[in-house]
Amino acid sequence: MGVFFKSQPVQAAITPALLTALETAPTTIPAMRAVAVEQAAEVGKKVRGEFSWGRLAVAFGIILVVFGMAVFAGRDERLADLYGVTVHATELGLGGVLGLLIGEVASKS
């Protein structure tokens, strides 16, 4: 399951195409190759998925909130420990989001 891509599992995407192929008599299809290419493209599109901009916006929104907390904590000397933790959390969050995003894009292409 992807975090930033909405897609169907391979089995769920292939099953309807296979059922249609098995239920249809080959003699009734005039352009069998064209139909096969069309079905394969449709299955590929379902499996590849669609990018979810909303999920990316939420992830960066959370990172911005944590960064805002770091800026707030950095203004007060008594919150030095909290400042260090929130800066580190911002770094980890940004690295995690970018790592997931790059990994998912690489696996989908």
C-alpha positions in Angstrom: 0.0 0.0 0.0 1.3 3.4 -0.9 1.3 6.5 1.2 1.2 9.1 -1.6 -0.3 7.0 -4.4 -3.8 5.6 -4.5 -3.8 2.3 -6.4 -5.5 -1.1 -6.5 -3.8 -4.3 -5.7 -2.7 -6.3 -8.7 -5.2 -9.1 -8.1 -8.1 -6.8 -7.8 -7.2 -5.0 -11.1 -6.5 -8.2 -13.1 -9.5 -10.3 -12.0 -12.2 -8.3 -14.0 -10.1 -8.3 -17.2 -9.5 -12.1 -16.9 -13.2 -12.8 -16.2 -14.1 -10.8 -19.3 -11.5 -12.6 -21.4 -12.7 -16.0 -20.2 -16.4 -15.3 -20.7 -16.0 -13.9 -24.2 -15.8 -16.2 -27.2 -12.7 -15.5 -29.3 -14.7 -15.5 -32.5 -16.9 -12.5 -31.4 -13.9 -10.2 -31.0 -12.9 -8.6 -34.4 -9.6 -7.0 -33.3 -8.4 -9.3 -30.5 -4.9 -7.6 -30.3 -6.4 -4.1 -29.9 -8.7 -5.3 -27.2 -5.8 -7.0 -25.4 -3.7 -3.9 -25.6 -6.6 -1.8 -24.3 -7.3 -4.1 -21.4 -3.6 -4.3 -20.4 -3.3 -0.5 -20.4 -6.4 -0.2 -18.2 -5.0 -2.8 -15.7 -1.6 -1.0 -15.7 -3.3 2.3 -15.0 -5.2 0.9 -12.0 -2.1 -0.8 -10.6 0.2 2.2 -11.1 -2.2 4.4 -9.3 -2.8 8.1 -9.0 -0.8 10.6 -7.0 -2.6 12.1 -4.0 -1.7 15.8 -3.6 -3.8 16.0 -0.5 -1.8 13.4 1.4 1.4 15.2 0.4 0.0 18.5 1.6 -1.0 17.0 5.0 2.5 15.5 5.4 4.1 18.9 4.7 1.6 20.6 6.9 2.6 18.4 9.9 6.3 19.1 9.2 5.5 22.9 9.1 3.7 22.7 12.5 6.7 20.9 14.0 9.1 23.4 12.5 6.9 26.2 13.9 7.2 24.6 17.3 11.0 24.6 16.8 11.0 28.3 16.0 8.9 29.0 19.0 11.1 26.9 21.3 14.3 28.5 19.9 13.2 31.9 21.2 13.4 30.9 24.8 16.6 29.7 26.5 14.6 27.5 28.9 13.3 25.5 26.0 16.7 24.6 24.5 16.1 20.8 24.9 12.7 21.1 23.3 14.2 23.1 20.5 16.8 20.4 19.8 14.1 17.7 19.7 11.8 19.6 17.4 14.5 20.5 15.0 15.5 16.9 14.9 11.9 15.8 14.4 11.6 18.3 11.5 14.7 16.8 9.9 13.4 13.3 10.3 10.0 14.1 9.1 11.3 15.9 6.0 13.7 13.0 5.2 10.9 10.4 5.8 8.4 12.2 3.5 11.0 12.7 0.8 12.2 9.1 1.1 8.7 7.7 0.9 7.9 9.9 -2.0 11.0 9.0 -4.0 10.6 5.3 -3.2 7.0 5.2 -4.4 7.7 7.2 -7.6 10.6 4.8 -8.3 8.4 1.7 -7.7 5.6 3.0 -9.9 7.7 3.9 -12.9 
